[in-house]
Amino acid sequence: MKAVLCKTLGPAQDLVLEDTASPTPKKNEVLIDVHAAGVNFPDTLIIEGKYQFQPPLPFSPGGEAAGVIAAVGEKAGAFKVGERVMALTGWGAFAEQVAVPFHNVLPVPDSMDLTTAAAFGMTYGTSMHALRQRAKLQPGETLLVLGASGGVGLAAVEIGKAMGATVIAAASSADKLAVAKAAGADELIDYSKASLKEEIKRLTGGQGVDVIYDPVGGELFDQAVRGLAWNGRLLVVGFASGTIPQLPVNLALLKGASVVGVFWGAFAQRQPEDNAANFRQLFAWHAEGKLKPLVSQTYPLAEAGAAIERLAQRQAVGKLVVLAR
């Protein structure tokens, strides 16, 4: 099979497309013929040795895939050859085949094509866990989404609306905000032109926002935490800015606020039943037309490195997807 390989840790331009042996599924794994693989922020880190875990070299990046089951291990649950599935892989998805533990695999509903499925799992899984389990977002509350035009940001906008929140989308340009508006955002903040803190104050009548969804970090975190309402919750989702912020904890004290970490991958492993329930709701919302994943660009397998680089430069809107066949 063909696979995009990381043979030395470094930039995306160093990735190579080569023929390599197909993986053999273990007893608890299924082998997937990959049709499409989503590009996510961890892909930009894992190829440089900066992620929470590091596979041995050489490896293929790609943390999520969608395709058709080609083989099933003898202890791989009820999955069958020919079944359409989506999977959280950790790495290995930028290849024509990948072997995945069966508990990381979900059937793809009939209402969803495989390209969409490849763009769905990580972003919507993360945002659903963040808003449901970590923030306990309630109908009528106000949700501020930073980086609202990116994959997880757009998912948070849509899920927030589905959960009955008033959603304020914040992004760095008018074009990006237009995408968030189309996804259902009620109010918009262009933080390249205005103070995030002051705009939060203006849009909420000085009350602040109940929940902040932050996949960006850096300076925006510092401004956003000052815009929390009493009993507010700030969700730490990631650090796309490249800077991990420091929290003035007195602000949490004064606002009775919580700063809450979001690690969906660990949640999915530790609380599989809750994760499955989340996806049942997500699939239902998708079938109802409440969730409309935006795949802004697709790339052939040979250009997976270009897709990773585009995401690393924060130039992507919605999701980028690599097509393996």
N, C-alpha and C positions, 0 to 999 in steps of 0.2 A: 504494500500500500504506500501511498504518498503521505508525507507528514511534514509539517513545518517544525524544524528543530532548533532549539537553543543549545548550541554546543559549547559556548563560552558566555559567561555572564556579561551583559552589556546592553547597548541600545538595540532597538527593534531592527535597525538596518543590518544587524549582524545575523539575523535569523536566516535559515536556508531551507529550501524545499528539497527533500530527498526521498528516495525509495527506502523503506525500512520494513522489517518484519511485522506482520499483523499481530496484535496481542492475542494471547490465549486466555480466555476467561477462566477465573478460578471458580471454585464450587459455588461461592456466594455472589458471583458476578454475571452480568449479561454483556454480550458483545454487541455493540451498536454500529451499524452502517451510518456514519454521520452524513446528514444532508446539509445541516447548517449549524454554525457555532456562534454564540454571542461574544462580543468583545466587551470586556469589563475592566474597570480601573485596576483590579489586582493583576491583570495581565501585564500592565506597564511596570509593575513592581517586581513580579516574580522572575522576569527575565534579567533583572539587574541584581537579584539576590536581596531584595529589600522587603519581601513579604514575610508574613508570620511563619510560614513553613517554606522549605526549599527542597524540591525534588532533586535527585542526583542527575548530573549531566551524563549524556544529553537527554533532553526531555522536550516534549511538545507543549507549548502553553495552550491556554483555552480552558476556561473554568466551567463552561456550560455548553451543552450540545443538544440537538434534536435530530432524530432519525428513526431508523427501523431496526428492530432487534434481529441480529443475524445468527446468534447462538445463545444458549441459556445454560448456565451452570446447574448442577444437580440440586443445589440448595438455594436457588435464586428466586424463591417465591413462586407466584402464579404467572409470571411473565411468559409469553410465548413468542416463538419465532414469527416475524412478520408484523408484530405489534408496533404501532407508532408511539414513540416515547420521547420524553425530555429528561435530561440528567444533569445533576451537579457533579462535575468531574474533578474539580480542583485544578487539574492540568490535563493535557492530553487531547483536548477537543479539536485542535487545529490539525486534524488528520482525517483520513478517510474512514478509519475505524478507531473505536476506543472501548476499553473494557471498564465497567463501572459496577461497584457494589449495588445490589438490587435495591437496598434501602435508600439509595440516592436517586432513584429513578421513579418517574411518574408517567402514567399514560397520558397521551395528548388527546384532549377532547375532539370530537368530530368537527366542532365549530372552528377549530384553529388549524392553520397551515403550519408546516414545519419551520418555515422562516420566522414566523411570528413566535412559535414555541421557543426557538433558540434565543429570542429577545425577551422572553417573558420571565423565566424562572428566577434569576438572580435579582433583577431590578424589582419586580413585583413582590417576590418573596421577602426581600429586604424591607421594602416600604410597608408591606402589610404587617410584618412582625413589629416594625418600629412603631407604627401608629396604633396597632391593636394591643399587643402585649406590653410594649415598653412605655408608650405615652398614655395608653388607655383613653384615646381621643373620644370625646363625647359629641353627640349632635348639638349644634349651636355654638361650639367652641371655635376659636380662631386659630388657624394653622398658617404659619409662615414657612415657605419652602425656599431654601437657598439653592442656587444652582438649578433653578426650576426647569431649564430646558434640556438637561442631561437625562440619561436613562432612568436613574433612581429618582431624580427630581420630578420628572413628568409622571412617573408611576405614583409618587406621593401626592401630586396634585389630583390625579384621577381618583385615587383611593380616598383621599381626604374628602372630596366631594361626595363620593359614594357613601361615606360614613356620616354625612350631614354637617360637615364643618364649613365655615367660611374660609376660603383659601386665598392667601396673599402670596403671589409668586414673585420671587426676586431673582434677577439675572443681570448680566453685564452688557446687554444691548437690546435695542428695540426689536430687532429681528428674533432674538431668543425669547423675548417676552411675548411676542405674537404667537409663538408656538405654545407657550404655557397658557395663554388666553384661549387658544383653540382647544386645549385640553380641559378647560373648565374653570380656570382661575378667576376669582371674583375681582381682585385688585392686583396691581402690578407695581413693582419697584425696580427702577433701573439704577443699580448701585454704582454704575460708572459715572452717573451724573448727579446723584443726590446722596445725602447721608442716610444710610440704612436706619440708623437709630432715629433720626428725625422723621423719616417717612413712616416708620412703624408708629411713632407717636401721633402723627397726623391722621393716619388711616384708622387708628383705634380710639381716637378721642382722648389720647393720653393714658388709656388703660393698659396698653401692651397686649401681647399675643399670648394665648394659652400654651401653644406648642410650637417649637421651632425645630424644623427638620434640617440638619446641617451636614451635607456631604462634602463641604468645601474646606472648613477650618480657616486658619490664618486670621487675617484682620477682620474678616466678616464675622467670625465667632465673637471677637471682642466687642463689636458693635451690637450684634444680635442679642447677646446675653443681657445687655442693658435695656432691651425692649421687651423682656418677659413681663407678663402680668403676675399678680399675686397667685401663688400656687402653680406657676408656670413650669413647663418641662422642656428642657433643651436636649434634643436627641443628637448624640455624637455618632454620625454615620460613617464619616471618612474625612480624608484630608487631601482633596483634589488640588488644593492650592500648593501643596508641597510643604506646608508649615503646620506643625502641631501646636495649637495655641496653649497658653497658660491661663488658668482660670483665677480671677480675683474672687476667692471664695466668700468674701464678705457680701458680694452681690447675691449669691444664692441665699445667704442668711437673711438679708434685708427683704428679699422678695418671697421668702418661704418656698424657694424654687428648687427644682431637681435637675441635675445634669445626668443624663442617662445614656449609657453605652448601648450600641446596637451591633450585635455580631450574629447575623442571620445564619451563617454557616454552622456555628456552634449550636445555635438554637435548634436548627433542623436535625442535628445529630442527637442532641440531648432530650428534645421534646418532639419526637417524630409525629405523635398523634396530634399535637397542637399545630404543627406545621402542615400536616395533611388537611386539617380542618380549615386552615387559612386558605389553602389552595382550592378546596371545594368552593369556598366563597368567591375567590378570585375567578375561577372558571365560570361560576354562575354569573358574576358581573360581566365577564367578557361576553358570554352568550347573550346577555341582555343589552349589549352595546354600551355599557357604562365604562368599560376599559377598552381603549383602542391603541395598542402599542404602536409607537412610531418608529419604524425602521427607515432611517433617513438615507442609508447607503449600504450597498452590499459589495463584497470584494471576493474575487476568486481566491482559492487557497494559496496560490503563489504570492498574493499581495497581502497576506495577513499582517506582515510587519508594518506595512503602510497604514493599515487600520489601527493597529496598536499605537503607532506614532501620532496619528490624528487625535486619538483619544487622549494621549499623554499631553498634547499641546492644548487641550481643552477647546478644540475646534468642532467637536461633534455635537450635533443636535439629535436628541432621541437616542436610538441604539444603532450601532454599526454591527453588521453580521457578515461572517465569512461563510461562503458557500463551498462545501467540500465536494459536491457532485451535481 
